[in-house]
Amino acid sequence: VSRNDEVDMLNEKAYAYHYRSLDSALAYAKRAYELSKDYGAGRAEAINNIAFVDIARMEYESADSLLNTVGNHTDNQVELLIADVQMMRLCQRMSSNRRFYDYRVSAVQRLKRIKEEPSELSPHLVRRIVYAETEMAIVTSTYYYYLGLEQRSSRALLSINQETAKQDTAQYLNYLYNVGAGGVLTGLQPDELCQREFEYLLGCLILARKSGNVYFEANAIEAVSDHLLDKANRTMIVANNPAAMEIVNPNGYDIDNLAGELAYEALDLFVRYGDRYQTAGAYRSLASCYMGVGDYYSAIDFLNEAIADSIIDKAPEMVASIREQM
C-alpha cells in the first residue's frame, strides 16, 4: 500500500466516524494529515475532516482558519468544493449571511465545473462528490429554513436524488432526518403530514441504530419527541403505528410522558457524541416538554442550560429562538 493510499484510507475512516464518534474522526484525520506531507489532495481532505469536528464542537474560529488553508495545499476541485460547503455551514451557524452567499456562489461554480469536465474519477473521489453535492443541498435548506423561507428550504432539500444519497449512509440519514423534522413536505392534510414525517423519522432512527450513527439516532429521537408534544398528533401516531412505537418506545414509557423521556435520551446521546450545538438544541426540546405540562420553572432551567454552554456568541440564531421561548 502506497503512502497516498494509506492517507486515503485514513481519511475515509475519519469520514466514516463523522456521525459516530468525533474523537475517532479527529484521530484518523490527524493521522492522515501527518502522513500527507507530499500529497496535497490528501492533506486538504484531512483538513476538511478536522474542520468538521471543529464545527461540531463549536470551535468556529479554528474551523474558519483551517478551511481557508485548503487552497494552499491543492487545486483538487472536489476538496475545494467541500471546503466551500463547510464554510457555508459555518456561516449559517454564525448568521454570517453575506459570507454564506459568497461561499455558496463559489460552491455552485465549482460543482458546475466538476460536472462539465468529466474525467476518470477514482471511487474515492466519486464518494466525495456525492457527499459534497448532498451536503450543499442540506446546508442550503437549513439556511433558508432559519430565515423563514420555507418554500426555498423545501426545494433545496427535495432537489436531492434519493438514490444518489443512498450511496452514502450518513448523507441519506441526513436527508431522512431533515425531511422528517418538518417544513419540507407540502400539499398534505395535517394528519397525513404528521404521519409521513413520522415515517421518515422512523426510517432514520432504524438505519442510524443499525449503522451506529449516534448523531442521527439522537436527531431522529429528538424530532419524534417534538412530534409527540401535541396531544392530537401523539394520539394519532400511537394509534396508527403500534409496531413502530415498539421501536420508538422499547422501555414502555407512559405515552403522555414519552416526549420528555425521548428528549432526555436525545440529550444523553448528543452529550456522548460531543456536539455542543445539538446539545443546546436538546435542552431547548426538553424545555418545550416541560412547558407542555405547565412546569415553567423547569422549562426556564433547561433554557438557561441551553445558553449557558458558551454558545451565546457562536450561534445567534439558536440563542434567539431560545430567548423567544424564555
N, C-alpha and C positions, 0 to 999 in steps of 0.2 A: 504494500500500500504506500503510495507516494505521500509526501508531506501535505500537498494540496488536498488529496483525497481524505486524509485524516482531518484536516481543517473542516472540509465539507461535512464529514460525519459528525464532528463535534457540534457544528452549527445546527445540523439537523436535530441532534439530541437536545440542544438548547431550545430550539423552536418547539419540539415535542413536549417540553415541560412548561411552556408558556402559561398554560392554564391548569397545570397540575401542581407545580412547585416552583415558586420564584427562586428559592435558594438553589435548586438544581439547575434551573435555566441559567442563572448567573454563573454558576461554577463551570458549566460546559462552555458558555460564551467566553468567559475569561481565558479558559484553556485554548480555545480556538484563536483568540486574539494573540496570545503569547506565541503560538506556532505559525502565525500568518505573516511574519515579517516581510517575506518576499512574495506574498500572494495578496495583492490589493483587494480583489473582489471578496476573498475570504475574510480579510480584516474588516472590510466595510460591512459584511453580513454580521460579523461578531459584534461590531459597534451597534448595529441595529438591534441585535438581541439584548445587549446590555442596556440600551436606551429603553427598550420595552419594560424591563424590570424597574428602571428608574421611574418611569411614568406611573407604573402600578403602585410604587412606594411613595409617590408624590415628591420625588426628588427632581423637580421640574427644571431647576437651573442646570443640574448635571446632564439631564436628558437633552436639553436645548444645546448645550455646549458640545456634547458628543455628536449629535445628529448633524451639526454644522461642520464637522470634520470629515464626514463620509466622502465628500467630493475631493478631499485631499489624497485619498487612497486609491480611488478607482474611477473609471469612466463607465463602469457597468451600469447601464440604464435601469436595470431591474432593481439593483440595490439603491440607486439614487431615487427611484420611484418610491421604494419602501420608506426611505428616509423622509421624503416629502409627505407621505401619508401619515407617518408617525408625528411629524410636525403639525399636521392638521389636527390630529388627536390632542396633541399638547395645547395648541391654540384654542381648541374647543373647550378643553378643561379650564383654561385660564381666561376664557371670554376675550381672547385677543382676535377680534373679528377681522381686522384688515389683514393681519398676517395669515389668518386661516385662508382667506380668499387668494392671497398671493401663492401660498403653497398648493392650494387646490388647482389653480391655473397651471402651475408647473407640473403637478402630477398628471393632469389630463393630457398635457402636451407630451410628456414622457411616454404615457401609455399608448397614445396615438402613434408615436414614433416607433415604439416596440412592435406594434401590430402591423405597421406599414412596411417594416423591414424584416420580413420573416427570414429566419435562418435556422440552422440546425441547433436546436437548444437541447441541452442535457436534461434528463428527467429532473434533476435538482433545480434547474432554472425554471422549468415548467411549473413545478410546485410553488416556487417563489412568486411567479406571475399570478397564479390562482389566488394565493394569499393576498398579494398587493391589490388586485382588482376588487376582490370581495371586501377587503378591509376598507378600501377607499369608499365604496358604496355605503358601508355600515357607518363609518365615521361621518360621512356627509349627511346621512339620515339622522344620526344623533344630533348633529349640529343644528339642522333645521328644526328638529323636534323641540329643542330647548329655546329656539327663537319663536316657537308657537306657529311655525309654518308647517302644519300637519300634512297638507297635500304634497308638498315638496319632499317632506320626510318619507312619506309613504312611497312616492315614486322612486326615490333613491334606493330604498331597501328592496322594493319589488323588482328593480332592474336586475337583481342578481339572478343568474341562471342556477336553479337548484341543483341540477345535475352536475354542473361545474363545481359548485360549492361542496358537493358530497365527496369530491376528491380530497378534501381537506376537512377532517373530522371537526377540528376546532372551529373552523370558519362556518361549517354547516350548523354547529351548535350555536354559534353567534347569530346566525340567520334565524334559526328556530326561536331562540330566546327573544330577539328583537321584534319579531312578528307577534309572538305570544304576549309580550309585555303590554301591547296596546298601542292604538293610534295609527295602525298601518292598514288593517283590513277595513274596507268601506262597503256601503251598499247592503248592509245586513241589519236585520232587526236586533234589538238589544240582547235577547236571549240567545239568538243564533251567533251573534258576535262573541258573546262571553264563552259559549261552548267551543267555538272554533279556536279562540285564543287559548283556552284551556288545553285543547288538543295539541297545539304547537308546544306549549309549555311542558306537557306530559312527555311528548316525544323528546324534548330537550333534556328533561330530567332523566329519563330512562337511558338515553345514549350517553349522557355525562357520567352517570354512575358506572355504566358498562366500560367506558373508556378511561375512567379515572380523572376526568377533567373537573376537579373540585370547584373551580371558579364558576363554571356554568351550572353545576349542581346547585350551588348556593344561589345563583341568579334565578334559576328556574323556581326554586323553593320560595324565594322572596316574592317573585311575581305571582305565584299561586296564592301566597298569603294575601297579597294586595287584592286579588280577585275574590277572595273569600270574605273580605271585610264587609261587603254589602250583603245584608241578610237575604235579599231576594236572589242574588247571584249564588250565594252559598247554598241555599235550598235547592236551586236548580241544578248546580254542579253535582251535589251529593246524590240527588235523586236520579240523575241521568248517567252517572259514571261510577257505579258500585265497584267494578273491578279496578278502575283507575284509582279510586280512593284508597284501596288496599296498598297501592304503591306509594301514594302521597302520604298516607297516614298509617304506616305499618305498626306504630305504637298504640293505635287505638285511642287517640286523644278525643275528648268530647268535641263534637263538631262546632259548638258555639265558641270554643276556646282554640280551635285549630289554627286560625290565622296567627294568633300570638305565638303559639308553640312553633309554628313553621318559621316565623320571623326570628325567634331565638336560635333555631337550627341554622338559618342562613347566616346570622351574625357569627356564630361559632365557626362556621366554615370559612367565612371571609377573614376572620382573625387568624385562623390557622394558615390560610393561604398567604396572608400578609398584604392585602390590598387595602390601603388606608382610605382611599376614596370610596370604595364599595362598602367598607366597614361603616363609614359615616352614613351612607345610604341605608344600611341595615338598621342602624339606630333610629333613623327617621321613620322607617317602616314600623318598628316597634312602637314608636310614639303614636303612630296612626292607630295601631291596635288598641292602645290604652285610651286614646281619645274616643274610640268607638264604643268603649264600655263605660265612659264617663269618669275615668280615673285620670284627671287632668294633671295632678301633681306628678304622677309617674311619667306622664307624657312629656311634661316640661323637663324632667330629669333626663330623659332619653334624648331630647332635642339638645339640651346643654352638652350632653356627652358627645353628640354628633359633631358639634362645632368646637369641642374642647381640644381635639387632637391635632392642633396646629394646621387646620385646613383653611382658616379664615382668609388668608391672603393668597391661597393657592387654588381655590375652587369657588370663585364668586357666585356662579350660577347655582351650585349646590347650597351654599350658605344662604343665598337669597330665598330659596324655596323653604329651607329650614326655618328661617326667621319669619316667613309668611305663616307657617304653621304655628309658630310660637305666638 
